[in-house]
């Protein structure tokens, strides 16, 4: 018998990506490279970084794959 609980495929996919190590972090140069945000999709991380850097008018934020810094 099928479960009546709702199933969120996006949330489940995100969990798998986190477990697989496919996590992209946005780091803040002015805060000693502290974590500013995390994404499981590289394109989202890069779009966020571009937007934040545009607001700052300089290259303050950087995208890195988790585990590489």
CHARMM-style PDB file with segment names, atoms N, HN, CA, C and O in Angstrom:
ATOM      1  N   UNK     1       0.842  -1.165   0.000  1.00  0.00      PROA
ATOM      2  CA  UNK     1       0.000   0.000   0.000  1.00  0.00      PROA
ATOM      3  C   UNK     1       0.898   1.242   0.000  1.00  0.00      PROA
ATOM      4  O   UNK     1       1.896   1.291   0.718  1.00  0.00      PROA
ATOM      5  N   UNK     2       0.549   2.210  -0.783  1.00  0.00      PROA
ATOM      6  HN  UNK     2      -0.262   2.170  -1.367  1.00  0.00      PROA
ATOM      7  CA  UNK     2       1.330   3.442  -0.898  1.00  0.00      PROA
ATOM      8  C   UNK     2       1.108   4.329   0.319  1.00  0.00      PROA
ATOM      9  O   UNK     2       0.021   4.368   0.896  1.00  0.00      PROA
ATOM     10  N   UNK     3       2.159   5.034   0.688  1.00  0.00      PROA
ATOM     11  HN  UNK     3       3.041   5.003   0.219  1.00  0.00      PROA
ATOM     12  CA  UNK     3       2.080   5.975   1.802  1.00  0.00      PROA
ATOM     13  C   UNK     3       1.246   7.191   1.408  1.00  0.00      PROA
ATOM     14  O   UNK     3       1.252   7.623   0.255  1.00  0.00      PROA
ATOM     15  N   UNK     4       0.535   7.727   2.382  1.00  0.00      PROA
ATOM     16  HN  UNK     4       0.529   7.376   3.319  1.00  0.00      PROA
ATOM     17  CA  UNK     4      -0.270   8.920   2.105  1.00  0.00      PROA
ATOM     18  C   UNK     4       0.507  10.204   2.392  1.00  0.00      PROA
ATOM     19  O   UNK     4      -0.009  11.298   2.167  1.00  0.00      PROA
ATOM     20  N   UNK     5       1.752  10.080   2.891  1.00  0.00      PROA
ATOM     21  HN  UNK     5       2.170   9.191   3.074  1.00  0.00      PROA
ATOM     22  CA  UNK     5       2.578  11.260   3.132  1.00  0.00      PROA
ATOM     23  C   UNK     5       2.968  11.893   1.808  1.00  0.00      PROA
ATOM     24  O   UNK     5       3.189  11.203   0.812  1.00  0.00      PROA
ATOM     25  N   UNK     6       3.049  13.212   1.814  1.00  0.00      PROA
ATOM     26  HN  UNK     6       2.869  13.772   2.622  1.00  0.00      PROA
ATOM     27  CA  UNK     6       3.465  13.889   0.585  1.00  0.00      PROA
ATOM     28  C   UNK     6       4.957  13.653   0.365  1.00  0.00      PROA
ATOM     29  O   UNK     6       5.728  13.531   1.317  1.00  0.00      PROA
ATOM     30  N   UNK     7       5.338  13.592  -0.875  1.00  0.00      PROA
ATOM     31  HN  UNK     7       4.712  13.691  -1.649  1.00  0.00      PROA
ATOM     32  CA  UNK     7       6.722  13.341  -1.261  1.00  0.00      PROA
ATOM     33  C   UNK     7       7.208  14.535  -2.066  1.00  0.00      PROA
ATOM     34  O   UNK     7       6.641  14.861  -3.109  1.00  0.00      PROA
ATOM     35  N   UNK     8       8.261  15.187  -1.581  1.00  0.00      PROA
ATOM     36  HN  UNK     8       8.722  14.922  -0.734  1.00  0.00      PROA
ATOM     37  CA  UNK     8       8.826  16.361  -2.248  1.00  0.00      PROA
ATOM     38  C   UNK     8      10.072  15.927  -3.012  1.00  0.00      PROA
ATOM     39  O   UNK     8      11.143  15.775  -2.424  1.00  0.00      PROA
ATOM     40  N   UNK     9       9.935  15.731  -4.312  1.00  0.00      PROA
ATOM     41  HN  UNK     9       9.065  15.854  -4.789  1.00  0.00      PROA
ATOM     42  CA  UNK     9      11.042  15.238  -5.126  1.00  0.00      PROA
ATOM     43  C   UNK     9      12.217  16.207  -5.131  1.00  0.00      PROA
ATOM     44  O   UNK     9      13.369  15.773  -5.161  1.00  0.00      PROA
ATOM     45  N   UNK    10      11.950  17.503  -5.103  1.00  0.00      PROA
ATOM     46  HN  UNK    10      11.014  17.855  -5.080  1.00  0.00      PROA
ATOM     47  CA  UNK    10      13.037  18.491  -5.101  1.00  0.00      PROA
ATOM     48  C   UNK    10      13.849  18.387  -3.810  1.00  0.00      PROA
ATOM     49  O   UNK    10      15.079  18.411  -3.845  1.00  0.00      PROA
ATOM     50  N   UNK    11      13.172  18.274  -2.689  1.00  0.00      PROA
ATOM     51  HN  UNK    11      12.173  18.255  -2.660  1.00  0.00      PROA
ATOM     52  CA  UNK    11      13.866  18.149  -1.407  1.00  0.00      PROA
ATOM     53  C   UNK    11      14.684  16.865  -1.357  1.00  0.00      PROA
ATOM     54  O   UNK    11      15.817  16.867  -0.874  1.00  0.00      PROA
ATOM     55  N   UNK    12      14.120  15.777  -1.849  1.00  0.00      PROA
ATOM     56  HN  UNK    12      13.200  15.776  -2.241  1.00  0.00      PROA
ATOM     57  CA  UNK    12      14.840  14.506  -1.863  1.00  0.00      PROA
ATOM     58  C   UNK    12      16.069  14.575  -2.773  1.00  0.00      PROA
ATOM     59  O   UNK    12      17.124  14.038  -2.435  1.00  0.00      PROA
ATOM     60  N   UNK    13      15.934  15.228  -3.912  1.00  0.00      PROA
ATOM     61  HN  UNK    13      15.077  15.664  -4.187  1.00  0.00      PROA
ATOM     62  CA  UNK    13      17.050  15.388  -4.843  1.00  0.00      PROA
ATOM     63  C   UNK    13      18.146  16.245  -4.211  1.00  0.00      PROA
ATOM     64  O   UNK    13      19.330  15.943  -4.357  1.00  0.00      PROA
ATOM     65  N   UNK    14      17.759  17.304  -3.514  1.00  0.00      PROA
ATOM     66  HN  UNK    14      16.796  17.549  -3.396  1.00  0.00      PROA
ATOM     67  CA  UNK    14      18.730  18.149  -2.822  1.00  0.00      PROA
ATOM     68  C   UNK    14      19.515  17.352  -1.789  1.00  0.00      PROA
ATOM     69  O   UNK    14      20.730  17.510  -1.671  1.00  0.00      PROA
ATOM     70  N   UNK    15      18.824  16.500  -1.043  1.00  0.00      PROA
ATOM     71  HN  UNK    15      17.837  16.373  -1.139  1.00  0.00      PROA
ATOM     72  CA  UNK    15      19.489  15.661  -0.044  1.00  0.00      PROA
ATOM     73  C   UNK    15      20.524  14.769  -0.717  1.00  0.00      PROA
ATOM     74  O   UNK    15      21.644  14.636  -0.224  1.00  0.00      PROA
ATOM     75  N   UNK    16      20.162  14.164  -1.828  1.00  0.00      PROA
ATOM     76  HN  UNK    16      19.252  14.271  -2.229  1.00  0.00      PROA
ATOM     77  CA  UNK    16      21.104  13.304  -2.551  1.00  0.00      PROA
ATOM     78  C   UNK    16      22.322  14.083  -3.031  1.00  0.00      PROA
ATOM     79  O   UNK    16      23.447  13.592  -2.940  1.00  0.00      PROA
ATOM     80  N   UNK    17      22.106  15.288  -3.537  1.00  0.00      PROA
ATOM     81  HN  UNK    17      21.192  15.686  -3.611  1.00  0.00      PROA
ATOM     82  CA  UNK    17      23.228  16.103  -4.006  1.00  0.00      PROA
ATOM     83  C   UNK    17      24.141  16.505  -2.853  1.00  0.00      PROA
ATOM     84  O   UNK    17      25.363  16.487  -2.998  1.00  0.00      PROA
ATOM     85  N   UNK    18      23.562  16.867  -1.713  1.00  0.00      PROA
ATOM     86  HN  UNK    18      22.569  16.882  -1.595  1.00  0.00      PROA
ATOM     87  CA  UNK    18      24.377  17.190  -0.543  1.00  0.00      PROA
ATOM     88  C   UNK    18      25.203  15.975  -0.129  1.00  0.00      PROA
ATOM     89  O   UNK    18      26.396  16.097   0.147  1.00  0.00      PROA
ATOM     90  N   UNK    19      24.569  14.804  -0.086  1.00  0.00      PROA
ATOM     91  HN  UNK    19      23.599  14.704  -0.311  1.00  0.00      PROA
ATOM     92  CA  UNK    19      25.269  13.584   0.301  1.00  0.00      PROA
ATOM     93  C   UNK    19      26.363  13.221  -0.693  1.00  0.00      PROA
ATOM     94  O   UNK    19      27.393  12.667  -0.309  1.00  0.00      PROA
ATOM     95  N   UNK    20      26.149  13.528  -1.960  1.00  0.00      PROA
ATOM     96  HN  UNK    20      25.312  13.978  -2.272  1.00  0.00      PROA
ATOM     97  CA  UNK    20      27.130  13.218  -3.004  1.00  0.00      PROA
ATOM     98  C   UNK    20      28.257  14.246  -3.056  1.00  0.00      PROA
ATOM     99  O   UNK    20      29.227  14.064  -3.791  1.00  0.00      PROA
ATOM    100  N   UNK    21      28.138  15.308  -2.292  1.00  0.00      PROA
ATOM    101  HN  UNK    21      27.349  15.455  -1.694  1.00  0.00      PROA
ATOM    102  CA  UNK    21      29.183  16.319  -2.273  1.00  0.00      PROA
ATOM    103  C   UNK    21      29.047  17.358  -3.359  1.00  0.00      PROA
ATOM    104  O   UNK    21      30.004  18.078  -3.646  1.00  0.00      PROA
ATOM    105  N   UNK    22      27.891  17.453  -3.966  1.00  0.00      PROA
ATOM    106  HN  UNK    22      27.114  16.868  -3.732  1.00  0.00      PROA
ATOM    107  CA  UNK    22      27.661  18.454  -5.005  1.00  0.00      PROA
ATOM    108  C   UNK    22      27.018  19.684  -4.375  1.00  0.00      PROA
ATOM    109  O   UNK    22      25.840  19.968  -4.593  1.00  0.00      PROA
ATOM    110  N   UNK    23      27.815  20.405  -3.592  1.00  0.00      PROA
ATOM    111  HN  UNK    23      28.771  20.174  -3.415  1.00  0.00      PROA
ATOM    112  CA  UNK    23      27.338  21.597  -2.908  1.00  0.00      PROA
ATOM    113  C   UNK    23      28.238  22.758  -3.301  1.00  0.00      PROA
ATOM    114  O   UNK    23      29.464  22.652  -3.271  1.00  0.00      PROA
ATOM    115  N   UNK    24      27.612  23.860  -3.669  1.00  0.00      PROA
ATOM    116  HN  UNK    24      26.616  23.946  -3.694  1.00  0.00      PROA
ATOM    117  CA  UNK    24      28.337  25.059  -4.093  1.00  0.00      PROA
ATOM    118  C   UNK    24      28.125  26.147  -3.056  1.00  0.00      PROA
ATOM    119  O   UNK    24      26.990  26.514  -2.753  1.00  0.00      PROA
ATOM    120  N   UNK    25      29.220  26.660  -2.513  1.00  0.00      PROA
ATOM    121  HN  UNK    25      30.142  26.362  -2.759  1.00  0.00      PROA
ATOM    122  CA  UNK    25      29.158  27.691  -1.490  1.00  0.00      PROA
ATOM    123  C   UNK    25      29.520  29.050  -2.064  1.00  0.00      PROA
ATOM    124  O   UNK    25      30.375  29.167  -2.942  1.00  0.00      PROA
ATOM    125  N   UNK    26      28.854  30.067  -1.555  1.00  0.00      PROA
ATOM    126  HN  UNK    26      28.159  29.972  -0.842  1.00  0.00      PROA
ATOM    127  CA  UNK    26      29.198  31.451  -1.868  1.00  0.00      PROA
ATOM    128  C   UNK    26      29.958  31.965  -0.653  1.00  0.00      PROA
ATOM    129  O   UNK    26      29.441  31.960   0.464  1.00  0.00      PROA
ATOM    130  N   UNK    27      31.192  32.409  -0.882  1.00  0.00      PROA
ATOM    131  HN  UNK    27      31.612  32.412  -1.789  1.00  0.00      PROA
ATOM    132  CA  UNK    27      32.069  32.869   0.196  1.00  0.00      PROA
ATOM    133  C   UNK    27      32.257  34.378   0.135  1.00  0.00      PROA
ATOM    134  O   UNK    27      32.288  34.970  -0.944  1.00  0.00      PROA
ATOM    135  N   UNK    28      32.383  34.991   1.307  1.00  0.00      PROA
ATOM    136  HN  UNK    28      32.359  34.510   2.183  1.00  0.00      PROA
ATOM    137  CA  UNK    28      32.499  36.445   1.438  1.00  0.00      PROA
ATOM    138  C   UNK    28      33.950  36.832   1.726  1.00  0.00      PROA
ATOM    139  O   UNK    28      34.483  36.536   2.795  1.00  0.00      PROA
ATOM    140  N   UNK    29      34.570  37.490   0.766  1.00  0.00      PROA
ATOM    141  HN  UNK    29      34.137  37.731  -0.102  1.00  0.00      PROA
ATOM    142  CA  UNK    29      35.967  37.912   0.886  1.00  0.00      PROA
ATOM    143  C   UNK    29      36.168  38.844   2.094  1.00  0.00      PROA
ATOM    144  O   UNK    29      37.173  38.735   2.796  1.00  0.00      PROA
ATOM    145  N   UNK    30      35.224  39.751   2.335  1.00  0.00      PROA
ATOM    146  HN  UNK    30      34.408  39.840   1.764  1.00  0.00      PROA
ATOM    147  CA  UNK    30      35.363  40.732   3.413  1.00  0.00      PROA
ATOM    148  C   UNK    30      35.194  40.124   4.799  1.00  0.00      PROA
ATOM    149  O   UNK    30      35.562  40.748   5.794  1.00  0.00      PROA
ATOM    150  N   UNK    31      34.656  38.942   4.878  1.00  0.00      PROA
ATOM    151  HN  UNK    31      34.357  38.435   4.070  1.00  0.00      PROA
ATOM    152  CA  UNK    31      34.433  38.269   6.164  1.00  0.00      PROA
ATOM    153  C   UNK    31      35.359  37.063   6.304  1.00  0.00      PROA
ATOM    154  O   UNK    31      34.977  36.035   6.862  1.00  0.00      PROA
ATOM    155  N   UNK    32      36.586  37.204   5.787  1.00  0.00      PROA
ATOM    156  HN  UNK    32      36.897  38.039   5.334  1.00  0.00      PROA
ATOM    157  CA  UNK    32      37.589  36.134   5.868  1.00  0.00      PROA
ATOM    158  C   UNK    32      37.088  34.837   5.236  1.00  0.00      PROA
ATOM    159  O   UNK    32      37.316  33.747   5.760  1.00  0.00      PROA
ATOM    160  N   UNK    33      36.403  34.973   4.101  1.00  0.00      PROA
ATOM    161  HN  UNK    33      36.217  35.859   3.675  1.00  0.00      PROA
ATOM    162  CA  UNK    33      35.884  33.870   3.291  1.00  0.00      PROA
ATOM    163  C   UNK    33      34.846  33.028   4.022  1.00  0.00      PROA
ATOM    164  O   UNK    33      34.714  31.833   3.756  1.00  0.00      PROA
ATOM    165  N   UNK    34      34.110  33.644   4.940  1.00  0.00      PROA
ATOM    166  HN  UNK    34      34.217  34.614   5.156  1.00  0.00      PROA
ATOM    167  CA  UNK    34      33.024  32.925   5.618  1.00  0.00      PROA
ATOM    168  C   UNK    34      31.915  32.577   4.635  1.00  0.00      PROA
ATOM    169  O   UNK    34      31.754  33.220   3.597  1.00  0.00      PROA
ATOM    170  N   UNK    35      31.163  31.555   4.983  1.00  0.00      PROA
ATOM    171  HN  UNK    35      31.294  31.033   5.826  1.00  0.00      PROA
ATOM    172  CA  UNK    35      30.044  31.098   4.163  1.00  0.00      PROA
ATOM    173  C   UNK    35      28.929  32.135   4.157  1.00  0.00      PROA
ATOM    174  O   UNK    35      28.456  32.564   5.209  1.00  0.00      PROA
ATOM    175  N   UNK    36      28.516  32.532   2.957  1.00  0.00      PROA
ATOM    176  HN  UNK    36      28.900  32.184   2.102  1.00  0.00      PROA
ATOM    177  CA  UNK    36      27.409  33.482   2.815  1.00  0.00      PROA
ATOM    178  C   UNK    36      26.127  32.766   2.397  1.00  0.00      PROA
ATOM    179  O   UNK    36      25.034  33.173   2.792  1.00  0.00      PROA
ATOM    180  N   UNK    37      26.255  31.698   1.597  1.00  0.00      PROA
ATOM    181  HN  UNK    37      27.143  31.368   1.277  1.00  0.00      PROA
ATOM    182  CA  UNK    37      25.091  30.935   1.126  1.00  0.00      PROA
ATOM    183  C   UNK    37      25.571  29.611   0.553  1.00  0.00      PROA
ATOM    184  O   UNK    37      26.743  29.470   0.204  1.00  0.00      PROA
ATOM    185  N   UNK    38      24.670  28.643   0.457  1.00  0.00      PROA
ATOM    186  HN  UNK    38      23.718  28.757   0.741  1.00  0.00      PROA
ATOM    187  CA  UNK    38      24.973  27.343  -0.148  1.00  0.00      PROA
ATOM    188  C   UNK    38      23.878  26.958  -1.121  1.00  0.00      PROA
ATOM    189  O   UNK    38      22.703  27.258  -0.907  1.00  0.00      PROA
ATOM    190  N   UNK    39      24.273  26.293  -2.188  1.00  0.00      PROA
ATOM    191  HN  UNK    39      25.227  26.050  -2.362  1.00  0.00      PROA
ATOM    192  CA  UNK    39      23.345  25.844  -3.226  1.00  0.00      PROA
ATOM    193  C   UNK    39      23.755  24.448  -3.676  1.00  0.00      PROA
ATOM    194  O   UNK    39      24.921  24.069  -3.559  1.00  0.00      PROA
ATOM    195  N   UNK    40      22.797  23.687  -4.189  1.00  0.00      PROA
ATOM    196  HN  UNK    40      21.850  23.995  -4.284  1.00  0.00      PROA
ATOM    197  CA  UNK    40      23.120  22.382  -4.754  1.00  0.00      PROA
ATOM    198  C   UNK    40      23.212  22.454  -6.272  1.00  0.00      PROA
ATOM    199  O   UNK    40      23.533  21.460  -6.923  1.00  0.00      PROA
ATOM    200  N   UNK    41      22.936  23.602  -6.827  1.00  0.00      PROA
ATOM    201  HN  UNK    41      22.675  24.409  -6.298  1.00  0.00      PROA
ATOM    202  CA  UNK    41      23.033  23.803  -8.273  1.00  0.00      PROA
ATOM    203  C   UNK    41      24.053  24.918  -8.515  1.00  0.00      PROA
ATOM    204  O   UNK    41      23.881  26.042  -8.043  1.00  0.00      PROA
ATOM    205  N   UNK    42      25.111  24.593  -9.253  1.00  0.00      PROA
ATOM    206  HN  UNK    42      25.251  23.680  -9.636  1.00  0.00      PROA
ATOM    207  CA  UNK    42      26.178  25.568  -9.497  1.00  0.00      PROA
ATOM    208  C   UNK    42      25.651  26.847 -10.143  1.00  0.00      PROA
ATOM    209  O   UNK    42      26.072  27.945  -9.780  1.00  0.00      PROA
ATOM    210  N   UNK    43      24.744  26.709 -11.085  1.00  0.00      PROA
ATOM    211  HN  UNK    43      24.401  25.817 -11.379  1.00  0.00      PROA
ATOM    212  CA  UNK    43      24.214  27.873 -11.796  1.00  0.00      PROA
ATOM    213  C   UNK    43      23.525  28.843 -10.828  1.00  0.00      PROA
ATOM    214  O   UNK    43      23.646  30.058 -10.981  1.00  0.00      PROA
ATOM    215  N   UNK    44      22.812  28.318  -9.847  1.00  0.00      PROA
ATOM    216  HN  UNK    44      22.714  27.331  -9.723  1.00  0.00      PROA
ATOM    217  CA  UNK    44      22.154  29.180  -8.858  1.00  0.00      PROA
ATOM    218  C   UNK    44      23.188  29.918  -8.012  1.00  0.00      PROA
ATOM    219  O   UNK    44      23.029  31.103  -7.721  1.00  0.00      PROA
ATOM    220  N   UNK    45      24.241  29.216  -7.622  1.00  0.00      PROA
ATOM    221  HN  UNK    45      24.370  28.253  -7.859  1.00  0.00      PROA
ATOM    222  CA  UNK    45      25.298  29.842  -6.824  1.00  0.00      PROA
ATOM    223  C   UNK    45      25.966  30.958  -7.603  1.00  0.00      PROA
ATOM    224  O   UNK    45      26.235  32.029  -7.059  1.00  0.00      PROA
ATOM    225  N   UNK    46      26.236  30.708  -8.881  1.00  0.00      PROA
ATOM    226  HN  UNK    46      26.018  29.838  -9.323  1.00  0.00      PROA
ATOM    227  CA  UNK    46      26.896  31.727  -9.710  1.00  0.00      PROA
ATOM    228  C   UNK    46      25.976  32.928  -9.945  1.00  0.00      PROA
ATOM    229  O   UNK    46      26.438  34.069  -9.945  1.00  0.00      PROA
ATOM    230  N   UNK    47      24.692  32.682 -10.144  1.00  0.00      PROA
ATOM    231  HN  UNK    47      24.317  31.755 -10.144  1.00  0.00      PROA
ATOM    232  CA  UNK    47      23.746  33.786 -10.343  1.00  0.00      PROA
ATOM    233  C   UNK    47      23.654  34.642  -9.082  1.00  0.00      PROA
ATOM    234  O   UNK    47      23.623  35.870  -9.167  1.00  0.00      PROA
ATOM    235  N   UNK    48      23.609  34.007  -7.927  1.00  0.00      PROA
ATOM    236  HN  UNK    48      23.634  33.010  -7.859  1.00  0.00      PROA
ATOM    237  CA  UNK    48      23.563  34.732  -6.657  1.00  0.00      PROA
ATOM    238  C   UNK    48      24.827  35.569  -6.485  1.00  0.00      PROA
ATOM    239  O   UNK    48      24.758  36.731  -6.083  1.00  0.00      PROA
ATOM    240  N   UNK    49      25.973  34.980  -6.788  1.00  0.00      PROA
ATOM    241  HN  UNK    49      26.029  34.036  -7.115  1.00  0.00      PROA
ATOM    242  CA  UNK    49      27.247  35.681  -6.651  1.00  0.00      PROA
ATOM    243  C   UNK    49      27.316  36.885  -7.580  1.00  0.00      PROA
ATOM    244  O   UNK    49      27.762  37.959  -7.177  1.00  0.00      PROA
ATOM    245  N   UNK    50      26.879  36.708  -8.810  1.00  0.00      PROA
ATOM    246  HN  UNK    50      26.517  35.835  -9.137  1.00  0.00      PROA
ATOM    247  CA  UNK    50      26.876  37.831  -9.756  1.00  0.00      PROA
ATOM    248  C   UNK    50      25.988  38.963  -9.250  1.00  0.00      PROA
ATOM    249  O   UNK    50      26.350  40.136  -9.345  1.00  0.00      PROA
ATOM    250  N   UNK    51      24.837  38.609  -8.718  1.00  0.00      PROA
ATOM    251  HN  UNK    51      24.543  37.657  -8.641  1.00  0.00      PROA
ATOM    252  CA  UNK    51      23.913  39.625  -8.198  1.00  0.00      PROA
ATOM    253  C   UNK    51      24.523  40.356  -7.001  1.00  0.00      PROA
ATOM    254  O   UNK    51      24.479  41.585  -6.931  1.00  0.00      PROA
ATOM    255  N   UNK    52      25.089  39.603  -6.067  1.00  0.00      PROA
ATOM    256  HN  UNK    52      25.125  38.605  -6.124  1.00  0.00      PROA
ATOM    257  CA  UNK    52      25.705  40.224  -4.891  1.00  0.00      PROA
ATOM    258  C   UNK    52      26.882  41.112  -5.279  1.00  0.00      PROA
ATOM    259  O   UNK    52      27.023  42.223  -4.770  1.00  0.00      PROA
ATOM    260  N   UNK    53      27.728  40.616  -6.183  1.00  0.00      PROA
ATOM    261  HN  UNK    53      27.614  39.713  -6.597  1.00  0.00      PROA
ATOM    262  CA  UNK    53      28.873  41.415  -6.623  1.00  0.00      PROA
ATOM    263  C   UNK    53      28.413  42.664  -7.368  1.00  0.00      PROA
ATOM    264  O   UNK    53      29.044  43.716  -7.265  1.00  0.00      PROA
ATOM    265  N   UNK    54      27.328  42.556  -8.112  1.00  0.00      PROA
ATOM    266  HN  UNK    54      26.815  41.702  -8.197  1.00  0.00      PROA
ATOM    267  CA  UNK    54      26.774  43.718  -8.800  1.00  0.00      PROA
ATOM    268  C   UNK    54      26.296  44.773  -7.820  1.00  0.00      PROA
ATOM    269  O   UNK    54      26.484  45.970  -8.039  1.00  0.00      PROA
ATOM    270  N   UNK    55      25.676  44.323  -6.737  1.00  0.00      PROA
ATOM    271  HN  UNK    55      25.523  43.351  -6.559  1.00  0.00      PROA
ATOM    272  CA  UNK    55      25.228  45.257  -5.700  1.00  0.00      PROA
ATOM    273  C   UNK    55      26.411  45.945  -5.020  1.00  0.00      PROA
ATOM    274  O   UNK    55      26.341  47.122  -4.666  1.00  0.00      PROA
ATOM    275  N   UNK    56      27.493  45.191  -4.845  1.00  0.00      PROA
ATOM    276  HN  UNK    56      27.550  44.235  -5.132  1.00  0.00      PROA
ATOM    277  CA  UNK    56      28.693  45.734  -4.210  1.00  0.00      PROA
ATOM    278  C   UNK    56      29.511  46.594  -5.173  1.00  0.00      PROA
ATOM    279  O   UNK    56      30.247  47.484  -4.747  1.00  0.00      PROA
ATOM    280  N   UNK    57      29.380  46.326  -6.462  1.00  0.00      PROA
ATOM    281  HN  UNK    57      28.782  45.603  -6.808  1.00  0.00      PROA
ATOM    282  CA  UNK    57      30.178  47.041  -7.454  1.00  0.00      PROA
ATOM    283  C   UNK    57      31.616  46.561  -7.510  1.00  0.00      PROA
ATOM    284  O   UNK    57      32.499  47.270  -7.993  1.00  0.00      PROA
ATOM    285  N   UNK    58      31.845  45.354  -7.014  1.00  0.00      PROA
ATOM    286  HN  UNK    58      31.128  44.778  -6.622  1.00  0.00      PROA
ATOM    287  CA  UNK    58      33.196  44.770  -7.014  1.00  0.00      PROA
ATOM    288  C   UNK    58      33.098  43.262  -6.791  1.00  0.00      PROA
ATOM    289  O   UNK    58      32.014  42.737  -6.537  1.00  0.00      PROA
ATOM    290  N   UNK    59      34.221  42.576  -6.886  1.00  0.00      PROA
ATOM    291  HN  UNK    59      35.101  43.003  -7.093  1.00  0.00      PROA
ATOM    292  CA  UNK    59      34.259  41.122  -6.719  1.00  0.00      PROA
ATOM    293  C   UNK    59      34.448  40.762  -5.242  1.00  0.00      PROA
ATOM    294  O   UNK    59      35.541  40.377  -4.827  1.00  0.00      PROA
ATOM    295  N   UNK    60      33.386  40.887  -4.461  1.00  0.00      PROA
ATOM    296  HN  UNK    60      32.498  41.199  -4.799  1.00  0.00      PROA
ATOM    297  CA  UNK    60      33.451  40.576  -3.032  1.00  0.00      PROA
ATOM    298  C   UNK    60      33.173  39.097  -2.769  1.00  0.00      PROA
ATOM    299  O   UNK    60      33.798  38.493  -1.897  1.00  0.00      PROA
ATOM    300  N   UNK    61      32.246  38.519  -3.511  1.00  0.00      PROA
ATOM    301  HN  UNK    61      31.738  39.009  -4.219  1.00  0.00      PROA
ATOM    302  CA  UNK    61      31.814  37.147  -3.266  1.00  0.00      PROA
ATOM    303  C   UNK    61      32.382  36.204  -4.313  1.00  0.00      PROA
ATOM    304  O   UNK    61      32.628  36.600  -5.452  1.00  0.00      PROA
ATOM    305  N   UNK    62      32.587  34.954  -3.917  1.00  0.00      PROA
ATOM    306  HN  UNK    62      32.387  34.633  -2.992  1.00  0.00      PROA
ATOM    307  CA  UNK    62      33.193  33.951  -4.787  1.00  0.00      PROA
ATOM    308  C   UNK    62      32.448  32.629  -4.608  1.00  0.00      PROA
ATOM    309  O   UNK    62      32.015  32.296  -3.505  1.00  0.00      PROA
ATOM    310  N   UNK    63      32.302  31.878  -5.705  1.00  0.00      PROA
ATOM    311  HN  UNK    63      32.654  32.148  -6.601  1.00  0.00      PROA
ATOM    312  CA  UNK    63      31.676  30.552  -5.661  1.00  0.00      PROA
ATOM    313  C   UNK    63      32.769  29.492  -5.600  1.00  0.00      PROA
ATOM    314  O   UNK    63      33.724  29.528  -6.376  1.00  0.00      PROA
ATOM    315  N   UNK    64      32.623  28.552  -4.676  1.00  0.00      PROA
ATOM    316  HN  UNK    64      31.847  28.523  -4.046  1.00  0.00      PROA
ATOM    317  CA  UNK    64      33.551  27.426  -4.581  1.00  0.00      PROA
ATOM    318  C   UNK    64      32.752  26.148  -4.348  1.00  0.00      PROA
ATOM    319  O   UNK    64      31.714  26.160  -3.687  1.00  0.00      PROA
ATOM    320  N   UNK    65      33.248  25.058  -4.897  1.00  0.00      PROA
ATOM    321  HN  UNK    65      34.092  25.049  -5.434  1.00  0.00      PROA
ATOM    322  CA  UNK    65      32.628  23.762  -4.633  1.00  0.00      PROA
ATOM    323  C   UNK    65      33.058  23.324  -3.242  1.00  0.00      PROA
ATOM    324  O   UNK    65      34.241  23.368  -2.904  1.00  0.00      PROA
ATOM    325  N   UNK    66      32.094  22.905  -2.443  1.00  0.00      PROA
ATOM    326  HN  UNK    66      31.133  22.870  -2.717  1.00  0.00      PROA
ATOM    327  CA  UNK    66      32.405  22.519  -1.069  1.00  0.00      PROA
ATOM    328  C   UNK    66      33.453  21.409  -1.060  1.00  0.00      PROA
ATOM    329  O   UNK    66      33.400  20.467  -1.851  1.00  0.00      PROA
ATOM    330  N   UNK    67      34.386  21.547  -0.160  1.00  0.00      PROA
ATOM    331  HN  UNK    67      34.429  22.311   0.483  1.00  0.00      PROA
ATOM    332  CA  UNK    67      35.454  20.571  -0.039  1.00  0.00      PROA
ATOM    333  C   UNK    67      36.713  20.979  -0.787  1.00  0.00      PROA
ATOM    334  O   UNK    67      37.727  20.286  -0.710  1.00  0.00      PROA
ATOM    335  N   UNK    68      36.664  22.096  -1.510  1.00  0.00      PROA
ATOM    336  HN  UNK    68      35.840  22.660  -1.573  1.00  0.00      PROA
ATOM    337  CA  UNK    68      37.844  22.540  -2.254  1.00  0.00      PROA
ATOM    338  C   UNK    68      38.510  23.748  -1.614  1.00  0.00      PROA
ATOM    339  O   UNK    68      39.498  24.259  -2.141  1.00  0.00      PROA
ATOM    340  N   UNK    69      37.988  24.210  -0.493  1.00  0.00      PROA
ATOM    341  HN  UNK    69      37.185  23.795  -0.065  1.00  0.00      PROA
ATOM    342  CA  UNK    69      38.646  25.349   0.173  1.00  0.00      PROA
ATOM    343  C   UNK    69      38.795  25.069   1.641  1.00  0.00      PROA
ATOM    344  OT1 UNK    69      39.323  25.901   2.378  1.00  0.00      PROA
TER     345      UNK     69
END
